[in-house]
Amino acid sequence: MKLDRTPWLVGSVLVVIAMLLPLLQVLSSFTTPASENWEHIRQHLLGGYLKDSAILVVGTALLSIILASALAWFVTAYDFPGQRFFRVALILPLAIPPYIAGYTYHAMLSYTGVVQVTLRNQFGVKPPPRLFDIQNLPGAIVIFTLFLYPYIYLVLRSFLDKQAQQLMEASAVLGASRLRTYWKVVVPLTRNAVIGGTTLVIFETLSDYGLVSYFGLNVFTTAVFNSWLGYRDLNAALRLAGVLLLVVFVISAGEKSLRGARSHSYASTRVTPLRRETARGWRKIMIFTLCWTVLSLALIIPLAQMIYWAILSLPVIRLEGLMTSFLMSFLLALAGAAIATVCALVVAQNQRLWPTPVSKLLARLTVMGYSIPSTVIALAILTIATWISQRTGWNLLSSVAMLIAAYVIRYLAVSMQAVEAGLDRIGTRYHEASRTLGRGPTRSTFLIDVPMARTALLSGFLLAFIDMVKELPLVLILRPFNLSTLATRVFEYAHDEQIPESALASLLIVLLALIPTLVLVWKPPKGANRD
């Protein structure tokens, strides 16, 4: 039995070592002598980075909770015109990366953008310049909220769909109104779901570089890049990354504390879908207006503007280079998602078949990567590759393999959650039956478990693929010379103030992310829950 387990245990240990090495490398920077640049940053700049990052994260988290909670409740609790359409469509803004949305909205609202030009030419109105200025913290908070709220919305909608009817019936018996039931019963019971979704929003906000750098915000990701590229001080950049890493650990610990402080359970295992009430009068108008406004701002308007710009700039775009970037984005995400799914299968299967404290610990450690910002992972891998290259002569710096490894470390948790949930759902009895027929664990896994859990495996692959297609900081730091993905092409156009020229590449990113999103939305796979 021990011999049968050995490949799975060794594979799990190797995956976890690959996850932990970059984190240990970042933390080891505190053991080296501090540079003058770091002392300057610590004394004069670090407080500002902490303050602005905290404002950005807290503001985005609060607005996302409010917006996602309202939308999830309305589409599950009420019947109104377009209710079925909005249930699905309100998830789709997840396919648009916040940095693309930020570039688009800034160009639209600038002095020469469509909004101000229309006001001046059609209505004779000359608004003050600051009125449409979104290159600031409030503007970034709004952009992040509009394009990250689906993380919370998905989790809450799933909970309300499956469990809320029992709560509504019990509360109605006690004479409470529907609205009072929501505030007094549903909101407390959805706390863990909200915390899980909000944590994902926070991690995505902390990891972003494209939007915050374009808006000129003094947050941790821009500080790390400035220290590395501006000061040419890798040690100072690693120390800043280490501080950010400690902040993330505090957030993760806070999430676990909030989740575990109070528990709730149901008196019945009966699952009853929520019976919707027909919205009438002002309530119907309010719900429809809110859903349509959010969908317009988070999907329809930016997509329409990008399509217009893409058509306008098509004659001046080098399509050969664009198609090369498209193919590179697709292949990198394909390889990274495939490897992440295989690694997730190895670790999850080791925990499932041999549920020892060690296997459970290994499984928990694999999900750490998603909580670590891309900039931190990239710098850590860069320093490890530099150390290996200096001592062995192997040229690991800026290689495709190193970039794919970074993808896997960053997004393994996404695949892990889907695969783990899918394997738990099918149980172990079929696997055990195969073992009694003389097959080993590896053969039984591929003959029995993989076919039965194929929907969960596909879900884990697609979820990782979506995130990898949109990834920017990892590629900016680790890409080989002359390698360009769609994300880096958009970033370069935007920083050269060529927003219309970036539109076609932006649309291709959205397309690559939107197709898997639609697959997951229209036919929700079992075990695909990300909360």
Kinemage of the C-alpha trace (Angstrom):
@kinemage 1
@onewidth
@group {chain A} dominant
@subgroup {mainchain}
@vectorlist {calphas} color= white
{ca met a 1} P 0.000 0.000 0.000
{ca lys a 2} L 2.828 2.393 0.869
{ca leu a 3} L 4.505 1.606 -2.446
{ca asp a 4} L 1.250 2.344 -4.282
{ca arg a 5} L 0.993 5.720 -2.594
{ca thr a 6} L 4.599 6.778 -3.186
{ca pro a 7} L 4.165 8.404 -6.649
{ca trp a 8} L 1.155 10.404 -5.469
{ca leu a 9} L 2.877 11.536 -2.254
{ca val a 10} L 6.100 12.466 -4.049
{ca gly a 11} L 4.130 14.341 -6.704
{ca ser a 12} L 2.194 16.273 -4.051
{ca val a 13} L 5.381 17.154 -2.164
{ca leu a 14} L 7.073 18.410 -5.346
{ca val a 15} L 4.061 20.591 -6.173
{ca val a 16} L 4.071 22.106 -2.682
{ca ile a 17} L 7.841 22.711 -2.776
{ca ala a 18} L 7.382 24.579 -6.060
{ca met a 19} L 4.676 26.654 -4.363
{ca leu a 20} L 6.713 27.466 -1.249
{ca leu a 21} L 10.118 28.252 -2.766
{ca pro a 22} L 9.127 31.668 -4.171
{ca leu a 23} L 7.483 32.653 -0.893
{ca leu a 24} L 10.550 31.663 1.130
{ca gln a 25} L 12.763 33.546 -1.331
{ca val a 26} L 10.786 36.750 -0.795
{ca leu a 27} L 10.857 36.447 2.996
{ca ser a 28} L 14.603 35.708 2.946
{ca ser a 29} L 15.190 39.230 1.600
{ca phe a 30} L 14.697 40.517 5.159
{ca thr a 31} L 17.795 38.603 6.272
{ca thr a 32} L 20.103 40.486 3.870
{ca pro a 33} L 21.533 43.960 4.581
{ca ala a 34} L 19.129 46.761 3.700
{ca ser a 35} L 20.081 49.115 0.874
{ca glu a 36} L 19.893 52.926 0.979
{ca asn a 37} L 16.910 52.818 -1.321
{ca trp a 38} L 15.039 50.580 1.102
{ca glu a 39} L 15.805 52.893 4.024
{ca his a 40} L 14.448 55.829 1.996
{ca ile a 41} L 11.303 53.855 1.088
{ca arg a 42} L 10.785 52.686 4.674
{ca gln a 43} L 11.123 56.164 6.167
{ca his a 44} L 9.294 58.283 3.601
{ca leu a 45} L 7.147 56.167 1.270
{ca leu a 46} L 6.035 52.930 2.946
{ca gly a 47} L 3.308 54.598 5.001
{ca gly a 48} L 1.791 56.115 1.857
{ca tyr a 49} L 1.836 52.760 0.076
{ca leu a 50} L 0.051 51.139 3.013
{ca lys a 51} L -2.527 53.913 3.243
{ca asp a 52} L -3.416 54.055 -0.463
{ca ser a 53} L -3.471 50.262 -0.789
{ca ala a 54} L -5.786 50.014 2.229
{ca ile a 55} L -8.159 52.662 0.827
{ca leu a 56} L -8.235 50.900 -2.553
{ca val a 57} L -8.865 47.460 -1.066
{ca val a 58} L -11.450 48.490 1.536
{ca gly a 59} L -13.339 50.726 -0.889
{ca thr a 60} L -13.443 48.042 -3.591
{ca ala a 61} L -14.469 45.330 -1.116
{ca leu a 62} L -17.328 47.356 0.412
{ca leu a 63} L -18.756 48.547 -2.914
{ca ser a 64} L -18.465 45.045 -4.402
{ca ile a 65} L -20.306 43.511 -1.442
{ca ile a 66} L -23.138 46.051 -1.679
{ca leu a 67} L -23.520 45.739 -5.452
{ca ala a 68} L -23.186 41.948 -5.652
{ca ser a 69} L -25.530 41.354 -2.703
{ca ala a 70} L -28.246 43.550 -4.192
{ca leu a 71} L -27.977 41.976 -7.643
{ca ala a 72} L -27.883 38.392 -6.340
{ca trp a 73} L -30.950 38.978 -4.163
{ca phe a 74} L -32.958 40.683 -6.896
{ca val a 75} L -32.345 38.043 -9.599
{ca thr a 76} L -33.172 35.158 -7.241
{ca ala a 77} L -35.987 36.636 -5.143
{ca tyr a 78} L -38.012 38.525 -7.776
{ca asp a 79} L -39.553 38.030 -11.200
{ca phe a 80} L -39.109 41.080 -13.429
{ca pro a 81} L -38.589 41.746 -17.155
{ca gly a 82} L -35.320 40.127 -18.296
{ca gln a 83} L -34.752 38.254 -15.017
{ca arg a 84} L -33.407 35.075 -16.694
{ca phe a 85} L -31.171 37.091 -18.988
{ca phe a 86} L -29.693 39.156 -16.153
{ca arg a 87} L -29.012 36.037 -14.028
{ca val a 88} L -26.430 34.968 -16.602
{ca ala a 89} L -25.381 38.278 -18.136
{ca leu a 90} L -24.349 39.838 -14.805
{ca ile a 91} L -21.551 37.256 -14.553
{ca leu a 92} L -19.979 38.177 -17.896
{ca pro a 93} L -18.081 41.350 -16.780
{ca leu a 94} L -15.633 38.883 -15.226
{ca ala a 95} L -14.261 38.324 -18.752
{ca ile a 96} L -13.041 41.940 -18.999
{ca pro a 97} L -9.789 42.594 -17.081
{ca pro a 98} L -9.972 45.745 -14.920
{ca tyr a 99} L -6.915 47.248 -16.604
{ca ile a 100} L -8.618 47.081 -20.022
{ca ala a 101} L -11.767 48.617 -18.532
{ca gly a 102} L -9.668 51.387 -16.960
{ca tyr a 103} L -7.926 52.229 -20.231
{ca thr a 104} L -11.258 52.275 -22.061
{ca tyr a 105} L -13.167 54.434 -19.604
{ca his a 106} L -10.336 56.924 -19.199
{ca ala a 107} L -10.143 57.434 -22.960
{ca met a 108} L -13.935 57.761 -23.217
{ca leu a 109} L -14.097 60.355 -20.421
{ca ser a 110} L -10.989 62.376 -21.375
{ca tyr a 111} L -11.158 65.827 -22.974
{ca thr a 112} L -11.011 64.323 -26.463
{ca gly a 113} L -13.175 61.338 -25.542
{ca val a 114} L -16.678 60.631 -26.795
{ca val a 115} L -18.422 61.872 -23.634
{ca gln a 116} L -16.905 65.360 -23.411
{ca val a 117} L -16.833 65.841 -27.198
{ca thr a 118} L -20.560 65.034 -27.360
{ca leu a 119} L -21.348 67.418 -24.503
{ca arg a 120} L -19.411 70.246 -26.169
{ca asn a 121} L -20.525 69.733 -29.752
{ca gln a 122} L -24.113 68.582 -29.301
{ca phe a 123} L -25.212 70.377 -26.141
{ca gly a 124} L -22.769 73.285 -25.843
{ca val a 125} L -21.754 72.177 -22.345
{ca lys a 126} L -18.131 72.568 -21.216
{ca pro a 127} L -17.753 70.538 -18.009
{ca pro a 128} L -14.878 71.279 -15.608
{ca pro a 129} L -11.860 69.041 -16.284
{ca arg a 130} L -12.003 67.348 -12.865
{ca leu a 131} L -15.600 66.207 -13.319
{ca phe a 132} L -14.632 63.313 -15.599
{ca asp a 133} L -11.178 62.617 -14.152
{ca ile a 134} L -11.099 58.968 -13.026
{ca gln a 135} L -7.321 58.603 -12.738
{ca asn a 136} L -7.442 58.583 -8.947
{ca leu a 137} L -8.311 56.273 -6.058
{ca pro a 138} L -12.112 56.732 -6.256
{ca gly a 139} L -12.015 56.095 -10.006
{ca ala a 140} L -9.958 52.915 -9.538
{ca ile a 141} L -12.343 51.700 -6.831
{ca val a 142} L -15.322 52.115 -9.170
{ca ile a 143} L -13.548 50.282 -12.025
{ca phe a 144} L -12.467 47.394 -9.800
{ca thr a 145} L -15.976 47.117 -8.352
{ca leu a 146} L -17.707 47.004 -11.743
{ca phe a 147} L -15.457 44.249 -13.081
{ca leu a 148} L -14.759 42.163 -9.949
{ca tyr a 149} L -18.173 42.060 -8.221
{ca pro a 150} L -19.114 38.794 -10.100
{ca tyr a 151} L -16.801 36.869 -7.735
{ca ile a 152} L -19.215 37.678 -4.889
{ca tyr a 153} L -22.349 37.630 -7.043
{ca leu a 154} L -21.699 34.048 -8.218
{ca val a 155} L -21.283 32.667 -4.722
{ca leu a 156} L -24.288 34.490 -3.299
{ca arg a 157} L -26.565 33.585 -6.198
{ca ser a 158} L -25.666 29.928 -5.798
{ca phe a 159} L -26.443 30.015 -2.069
{ca leu a 160} L -29.746 31.827 -2.505
{ca asp a 161} L -30.831 29.515 -5.320
{ca lys a 162} L -30.362 26.387 -3.241
{ca gln a 163} L -31.117 27.319 0.338
{ca ala a 164} L -33.081 30.522 0.769
{ca gln a 165} L -36.630 29.127 0.363
{ca gln a 166} L -36.469 27.221 3.670
{ca leu a 167} L -35.432 30.418 5.416
{ca met a 168} L -38.191 32.443 3.781
{ca glu a 169} L -40.858 29.910 4.751
{ca ala a 170} L -39.730 29.749 8.372
{ca ser a 171} L -39.518 33.519 8.619
{ca ala a 172} L -42.955 34.017 6.994
{ca val a 173} L -44.510 31.706 9.601
{ca leu a 174} L -43.164 34.079 12.251
{ca gly a 175} L -44.766 37.062 10.482
{ca ala a 176} L -41.638 38.703 9.051
{ca ser a 177} L -41.763 40.477 5.685
{ca arg a 178} L -39.554 39.429 2.784
{ca leu a 179} L -37.277 42.429 3.234
{ca arg a 180} L -36.974 41.900 6.998
{ca thr a 181} L -36.172 38.230 6.400
{ca tyr a 182} L -33.368 39.241 4.054
{ca trp a 183} L -31.702 41.563 6.587
{ca lys a 184} L -32.280 39.451 9.689
{ca val a 185} L -31.861 35.910 8.332
{ca val a 186} L -30.346 35.716 4.845
{ca val a 187} L -27.582 38.298 5.329
{ca pro a 188} L -26.126 36.653 8.482
{ca leu a 189} L -26.262 33.189 6.911
{ca thr a 190} L -24.549 34.321 3.702
{ca arg a 191} L -21.671 35.839 5.654
{ca asn a 192} L -19.194 33.053 4.852
{ca ala a 193} L -20.111 33.145 1.169
{ca val a 194} L -19.633 36.916 1.107
{ca ile a 195} L -16.297 36.658 2.912
{ca gly a 196} L -15.041 34.025 0.460
{ca gly a 197} L -16.019 36.051 -2.596
{ca thr a 198} L -14.741 39.302 -1.114
{ca thr a 199} L -11.373 37.721 -0.378
{ca leu a 200} L -11.016 36.877 -4.067
{ca val a 201} L -11.878 40.489 -4.942
{ca ile a 202} L -9.231 41.750 -2.503
{ca phe a 203} L -6.547 39.425 -3.866
{ca glu a 204} L -7.328 40.446 -7.450
{ca thr a 205} L -7.178 44.132 -6.482
{ca leu a 206} L -3.830 43.756 -4.704
{ca ser a 207} L -2.408 41.792 -7.644
{ca asp a 208} L -3.357 44.296 -10.356
{ca tyr a 209} L -0.633 46.336 -11.984
{ca gly a 210} L -2.043 47.495 -15.327
{ca leu a 211} L -4.810 49.700 -13.924
{ca val a 212} L -3.004 51.165 -10.898
{ca ser a 213} L 0.123 51.994 -12.905
{ca tyr a 214} L -1.885 53.682 -15.667
{ca phe a 215} L -3.844 55.675 -13.070
{ca gly a 216} L -0.581 56.637 -11.326
{ca leu a 217} L -1.577 55.250 -7.910
{ca asn a 218} L 1.048 54.790 -5.204
{ca val a 219} L 0.133 51.273 -4.126
{ca phe a 220} L 2.286 48.219 -3.478
{ca thr a 221} L 2.354 46.762 -6.984
{ca thr a 222} L 3.496 50.018 -8.564
{ca ala a 223} L 6.006 50.489 -5.729
{ca val a 224} L 7.536 47.064 -6.364
{ca phe a 225} L 7.908 47.797 -10.086
{ca asn a 226} L 9.344 51.268 -9.407
{ca ser a 227} L 11.905 49.897 -6.963
{ca trp a 228} L 12.983 47.197 -9.387
{ca leu a 229} L 12.936 49.136 -12.660
{ca gly a 230} L 13.297 52.712 -11.421
{ca tyr a 231} L 15.850 52.344 -8.613
{ca arg a 232} L 17.396 49.187 -10.127
{ca asp a 233} L 17.273 47.742 -6.630
{ca leu a 234} L 16.013 44.164 -6.602
{ca asn a 235} L 16.544 43.823 -2.843
{ca ala a 236} L 14.301 46.821 -2.106
{ca ala a 237} L 11.680 45.432 -4.493
{ca leu a 238} L 11.803 42.059 -2.738
{ca arg a 239} L 11.438 43.706 0.663
{ca leu a 240} L 8.378 45.601 -0.543
{ca ala a 241} L 7.050 42.332 -1.940
{ca gly a 242} L 7.697 40.768 1.468
{ca val a 243} L 5.676 43.475 3.208
{ca leu a 244} L 2.867 42.906 0.723
{ca leu a 245} L 3.126 39.171 1.378
{ca leu a 246} L 2.719 39.748 5.116
{ca val a 247} L -0.321 41.950 4.431
{ca val a 248} L -1.847 39.134 2.362
{ca phe a 249} L -1.177 36.615 5.156
{ca val a 250} L -2.950 38.919 7.617
{ca ile a 251} L -5.939 39.165 5.257
{ca ser a 252} L -6.009 35.377 4.832
{ca ala a 253} L -5.844 34.848 8.589
{ca gly a 254} L -8.605 37.406 9.071
{ca glu a 255} L -10.765 35.599 6.524
{ca lys a 256} L -10.368 32.272 8.330
{ca ser a 257} L -11.119 33.946 11.665
{ca leu a 258} L -14.285 35.574 10.331
{ca arg a 259} L -15.442 32.325 8.748
{ca gly a 260} L -14.827 30.281 11.866
{ca ala a 261} L -16.143 32.652 14.498
{ca arg a 262} L -19.721 31.465 14.067
{ca ser a 263} L -21.296 28.472 12.350
{ca his a 264} L -24.750 27.839 10.969
{ca ser a 265} L -26.453 24.643 9.880
{ca tyr a 266} L -29.822 23.646 8.500
{ca ala a 267} L -32.363 21.639 10.403
{ca ser a 268} L -33.328 19.826 7.174
{ca thr a 269} L -31.328 18.446 4.257
{ca arg a 270} L -34.155 19.383 1.885
{ca val a 271} L -32.979 21.797 -0.799
{ca thr a 272} L -35.754 23.985 -2.163
{ca pro a 273} L -35.170 26.637 -4.831
{ca leu a 274} L -36.266 30.119 -3.846
{ca arg a 275} L -39.813 30.899 -4.966
{ca arg a 276} L -39.650 34.251 -6.712
{ca glu a 277} L -42.101 37.054 -6.053
{ca thr a 278} L -43.355 39.151 -8.985
{ca ala a 279} L -41.937 42.650 -8.730
{ca arg a 280} L -44.468 45.419 -9.322
{ca gly a 281} L -44.571 49.208 -9.435
{ca trp a 282} L -41.559 51.157 -8.253
{ca arg a 283} L -39.779 47.979 -7.149
{ca lys a 284} L -39.887 46.503 -10.666
{ca ile a 285} L -38.587 49.762 -12.155
{ca met a 286} L -35.799 50.018 -9.567
{ca ile a 287} L -34.608 46.411 -10.004
{ca phe a 288} L -34.685 46.544 -13.808
{ca thr a 289} L -32.899 49.910 -13.858
{ca leu a 290} L -30.155 48.724 -11.500
{ca cys a 291} L -29.499 45.491 -13.420
{ca trp a 292} L -29.501 47.236 -16.791
{ca thr a 293} L -27.270 50.069 -15.549
{ca val a 294} L -24.677 47.686 -14.095
{ca leu a 295} L -24.683 45.488 -17.195
{ca ser a 296} L -24.333 48.529 -19.448
{ca leu a 297} L -21.439 50.023 -17.479
{ca ala a 298} L -19.632 46.717 -16.894
{ca leu a 299} L -20.117 45.054 -20.278
{ca ile a 300} L -22.100 46.730 -23.062
{ca ile a 301} L -20.545 50.228 -23.085
{ca pro a 302} L -16.856 49.169 -22.878
{ca leu a 303} L -17.391 46.396 -25.430
{ca ala a 304} L -19.186 48.743 -27.849
{ca gln a 305} L -16.425 51.356 -27.497
{ca met a 306} L -13.691 48.757 -28.055
{ca ile a 307} L -15.455 47.413 -31.155
{ca tyr a 308} L -15.735 50.947 -32.581
{ca trp a 309} L -12.067 51.677 -31.888
{ca ala a 310} L -11.000 48.310 -33.315
{ca ile a 311} L -12.802 49.027 -36.604
{ca leu a 312} L -11.409 52.558 -36.701
{ca ser a 313} L -7.788 51.518 -36.061
{ca leu a 314} L -7.793 48.324 -38.142
{ca pro a 315} L -5.860 49.893 -41.093
{ca val a 316} L -2.901 50.881 -38.881
{ca ile a 317} L -2.590 47.640 -36.860
{ca arg a 318} L 0.043 45.062 -37.784
{ca leu a 319} L -2.168 41.991 -37.857
{ca glu a 320} L 0.753 39.545 -38.140
{ca gly a 321} L 2.202 40.652 -34.803
{ca leu a 322} L -1.256 40.723 -33.241
{ca met a 323} L -2.001 37.163 -34.328
{ca thr a 324} L 1.367 36.047 -32.943
{ca ser a 325} L 0.460 37.620 -29.603
{ca phe a 326} L -2.976 35.971 -29.761
{ca leu a 327} L -1.423 32.567 -30.385
{ca met a 328} L 1.137 33.098 -27.612
{ca ser a 329} L -1.561 34.097 -25.096
{ca phe a 330} L -3.634 31.075 -26.050
{ca leu a 331} L -0.759 28.563 -25.907
{ca leu a 332} L 0.674 29.875 -22.632
{ca ala a 333} L -2.732 29.783 -20.960
{ca leu a 334} L -3.453 26.364 -22.467
{ca ala a 335} L -0.185 24.879 -21.192
{ca gly a 336} L -0.444 26.554 -17.794
{ca ala a 337} L -4.070 25.516 -17.246
{ca ala a 338} L -3.369 21.935 -18.320
{ca ile a 339} L -0.379 21.595 -15.965
{ca ala a 340} L -2.299 23.251 -13.114
{ca thr a 341} L -5.193 20.816 -13.579
{ca val a 342} L -2.859 17.799 -13.566
{ca cys a 343} L -1.077 19.069 -10.436
{ca ala a 344} L -4.427 19.679 -8.761
{ca leu a 345} L -5.509 16.121 -9.619
{ca val a 346} L -2.328 14.666 -8.090
{ca val a 347} L -2.633 16.608 -4.817
{ca ala a 348} L -6.408 16.181 -4.496
{ca gln a 349} L -6.252 12.454 -5.232
{ca asn a 350} L -3.454 11.956 -2.695
{ca gln a 351} L -5.604 13.619 -0.042
{ca arg a 352} L -8.737 11.731 -1.091
{ca leu a 353} L -7.269 8.223 -1.157
{ca trp a 354} L -4.924 8.635 1.814
{ca pro a 355} L -6.550 11.273 4.073
{ca thr a 356} L -3.689 11.676 6.537
{ca pro a 357} L -2.762 14.953 8.276
{ca val a 358} L 0.215 15.256 5.898
{ca ser a 359} L -1.880 14.907 2.741
{ca lys a 360} L -4.445 17.382 4.063
{ca leu a 361} L -1.674 19.877 4.875
{ca leu a 362} L -0.191 19.483 1.390
{ca ala a 363} L -3.601 20.134 -0.154
{ca arg a 364} L -4.087 23.294 1.907
{ca leu a 365} L -0.644 24.625 1.031
{ca thr a 366} L -1.336 24.383 -2.696
{ca val a 367} L -4.051 27.043 -2.487
{ca met a 368} L -1.643 29.670 -1.132
{ca gly a 369} L -0.532 30.818 -4.576
{ca tyr a 370} L -3.827 32.489 -5.431
{ca ser a 371} L -3.541 34.739 -2.395
{ca ile a 372} L -0.064 35.923 -3.415
{ca pro a 373} L 0.032 38.875 -5.862
{ca ser a 374} L 1.539 38.135 -9.265
{ca thr a 375} L 4.293 40.721 -8.775
{ca val a 376} L 5.531 38.934 -5.650
{ca ile a 377} L 5.589 35.535 -7.352
{ca ala a 378} L 7.334 36.936 -10.434
{ca leu a 379} L 10.126 38.640 -8.493
{ca ala a 380} L 10.668 35.578 -6.332
{ca ile a 381} L 10.929 33.271 -9.349
{ca leu a 382} L 13.249 35.764 -11.036
{ca thr a 383} L 15.670 35.757 -8.098
{ca ile a 384} L 15.601 31.943 -7.870
{ca ala a 385} L 16.305 31.642 -11.613
{ca thr a 386} L 19.152 34.173 -11.292
{ca trp a 387} L 20.691 32.212 -8.418
{ca ile a 388} L 20.482 28.922 -10.349
{ca ser a 389} L 21.857 30.462 -13.540
{ca gln a 390} L 24.851 31.988 -11.748
{ca arg a 391} L 25.816 28.673 -10.158
{ca thr a 392} L 25.017 26.199 -12.908
{ca gly a 393} L 25.311 28.153 -16.125
{ca trp a 394} L 21.778 27.154 -17.137
{ca asn a 395} L 20.000 30.013 -18.822
{ca leu a 396} L 16.694 29.997 -16.951
{ca leu a 397} L 16.198 33.753 -17.018
{ca ser a 398} L 13.235 34.939 -19.059
{ca ser a 399} L 12.303 31.517 -20.409
{ca val a 400} L 8.861 30.316 -21.425
{ca ala a 401} L 9.144 27.430 -18.951
{ca met a 402} L 9.714 29.885 -16.104
{ca leu a 403} L 6.665 31.903 -17.162
{ca ile a 404} L 4.448 28.812 -17.306
{ca ala a 405} L 5.722 27.737 -13.875
{ca ala a 406} L 4.713 31.143 -12.523
{ca tyr a 407} L 1.257 30.721 -14.074
{ca val a 408} L 0.838 27.354 -12.370
{ca ile a 409} L 1.980 28.618 -8.965
{ca arg a 410} L -0.327 31.634 -9.159
{ca tyr a 411} L -3.461 29.845 -10.352
{ca leu a 412} L -3.137 26.272 -9.095
{ca ala a 413} L -5.665 27.051 -6.364
{ca val a 414} L -8.313 27.855 -8.981
{ca ser a 415} L -8.033 24.369 -10.498
{ca met a 416} L -7.565 22.771 -7.096
{ca gln a 417} L -10.899 23.906 -5.706
{ca ala a 418} L -12.864 22.661 -8.712
{ca val a 419} L -11.021 19.306 -8.915
{ca glu a 420} L -11.199 18.713 -5.173
{ca ala a 421} L -14.935 19.403 -5.080
{ca gly a 422} L -15.552 17.142 -8.089
{ca leu a 423} L -13.607 14.203 -6.630
{ca asp a 424} L -15.344 14.563 -3.272
{ca arg a 425} L -18.674 14.454 -5.043
{ca ile a 426} L -18.092 11.057 -6.694
{ca gly a 427} L -16.791 9.449 -3.491
{ca thr a 428} L -14.342 6.539 -3.330
{ca arg a 429} L -16.531 3.436 -3.645
{ca tyr a 430} L -16.035 3.048 -7.421
{ca his a 431} L -12.302 3.520 -7.014
{ca glu a 432} L -12.235 0.934 -4.227
{ca ala a 433} L -14.225 -1.502 -6.388
{ca ser a 434} L -11.608 -1.095 -9.116
{ca arg a 435} L -8.851 -1.762 -6.591
{ca thr a 436} L -10.483 -5.020 -5.512
{ca leu a 437} L -10.282 -6.158 -9.145
{ca gly a 438} L -6.505 -5.873 -8.967
{ca arg a 439} L -5.918 -2.431 -10.469
{ca gly a 440} L -3.483 -0.066 -8.752
{ca pro a 441} L -4.398 3.472 -7.611
{ca thr a 442} L -2.893 5.137 -10.687
{ca arg a 443} L -4.719 2.913 -13.177
{ca ser a 444} L -7.952 3.164 -11.189
{ca thr a 445} L -7.648 6.945 -11.156
{ca phe a 446} L -7.388 7.225 -14.933
{ca leu a 447} L -9.910 4.484 -15.739
{ca ile a 448} L -12.540 5.326 -13.096
{ca asp a 449} L -12.087 8.675 -11.346
{ca val a 450} L -10.997 10.868 -14.268
{ca pro a 451} L -13.964 9.928 -16.506
{ca met a 452} L -16.422 10.363 -13.636
{ca ala a 453} L -14.943 13.723 -12.621
{ca arg a 454} L -14.324 14.996 -16.164
{ca thr a 455} L -16.770 17.887 -15.744
{ca ala a 456} L -14.964 19.109 -12.619
{ca leu a 457} L -11.596 18.690 -14.342
{ca leu a 458} L -12.847 20.705 -17.314
{ca ser a 459} L -14.146 23.338 -14.919
{ca gly a 460} L -10.774 23.597 -13.162
{ca phe a 461} L -9.016 23.857 -16.513
{ca leu a 462} L -11.345 26.573 -17.856
{ca leu a 463} L -11.257 28.671 -14.694
{ca ala a 464} L -7.442 28.655 -14.676
{ca phe a 465} L -7.362 29.355 -18.424
{ca ile a 466} L -9.570 32.449 -18.021
{ca asp a 467} L -7.296 33.936 -15.348
{ca met a 468} L -4.098 33.116 -17.246
{ca val a 469} L -5.316 34.756 -20.454
{ca lys a 470} L -5.871 38.021 -18.553
{ca glu a 471} L -2.578 37.874 -16.616
{ca leu a 472} L -0.257 40.892 -17.012
{ca pro a 473} L 2.371 41.375 -14.221
{ca leu a 474} L 3.820 37.851 -14.512
{ca val a 475} L 4.342 38.282 -18.246
{ca leu a 476} L 5.826 41.774 -17.933
{ca ile a 477} L 8.489 40.580 -15.499
{ca leu a 478} L 9.248 37.040 -16.702
{ca arg a 479} L 8.669 37.027 -20.465
{ca pro a 480} L 11.560 36.190 -22.791
{ca phe a 481} L 12.935 38.889 -25.068
{ca asn a 482} L 10.543 39.753 -27.907
{ca leu a 483} L 7.749 37.584 -26.497
{ca ser a 484} L 4.498 39.488 -26.502
{ca thr a 485} L 1.070 38.399 -25.313
{ca leu a 486} L -2.188 40.213 -25.885
{ca ala a 487} L -2.014 41.615 -22.339
{ca thr a 488} L 1.471 43.108 -22.808
{ca arg a 489} L 0.480 44.491 -26.220
{ca val a 490} L -2.522 46.275 -24.688
{ca phe a 491} L -0.325 47.561 -21.847
{ca glu a 492} L 2.278 48.964 -24.244
{ca tyr a 493} L -0.319 50.676 -26.436
{ca ala a 494} L -2.023 52.178 -23.377
{ca his a 495} L 1.197 53.593 -21.940
{ca asp a 496} L 1.963 55.137 -25.320
{ca glu a 497} L -1.509 56.739 -25.128
{ca gln a 498} L -2.680 54.717 -28.126
{ca ile a 499} L -5.896 53.450 -26.594
{ca pro a 500} L -7.838 53.024 -29.875
{ca glu a 501} L -4.951 50.953 -31.272
{ca ser a 502} L -5.117 48.682 -28.215
{ca ala a 503} L -8.816 47.929 -28.732
{ca leu a 504} L -8.434 44.951 -31.078
{ca ala a 505} L -5.985 43.213 -28.751
{ca ser a 506} L -8.313 44.002 -25.828
{ca leu a 507} L -11.257 42.452 -27.685
{ca leu a 508} L -9.245 39.298 -28.355
{ca ile a 509} L -8.460 38.989 -24.619
{ca val a 510} L -12.141 39.413 -23.812
{ca leu a 511} L -13.034 36.818 -26.454
{ca leu a 512} L -10.539 34.282 -25.072
{ca ala a 513} L -11.943 34.798 -21.576
{ca leu a 514} L -15.594 35.115 -22.582
{ca ile a 515} L -15.950 31.781 -24.387
{ca pro a 516} L -14.885 29.643 -21.373
{ca thr a 517} L -16.985 31.889 -19.118
{ca leu a 518} L -20.062 31.198 -21.245
{ca val a 519} L -19.325 27.452 -21.136
{ca leu a 520} L -19.241 27.580 -17.339
{ca val a 521} L -22.306 29.814 -17.069
{ca trp a 522} L -24.657 28.132 -19.502
{ca lys a 523} L -23.867 24.621 -18.336
{ca pro a 524} L -22.571 24.952 -14.783
{ca pro a 525} L -20.217 22.037 -14.126
{ca lys a 526} L -20.421 20.138 -10.906
{ca gly a 527} L -17.635 21.051 -8.525
{ca ala a 528} L -17.000 24.371 -10.263
{ca asn a 529} L -17.608 26.505 -7.212
{ca arg a 530} L -14.822 29.038 -6.575
{ca asp a 531} L -15.775 30.264 -3.179
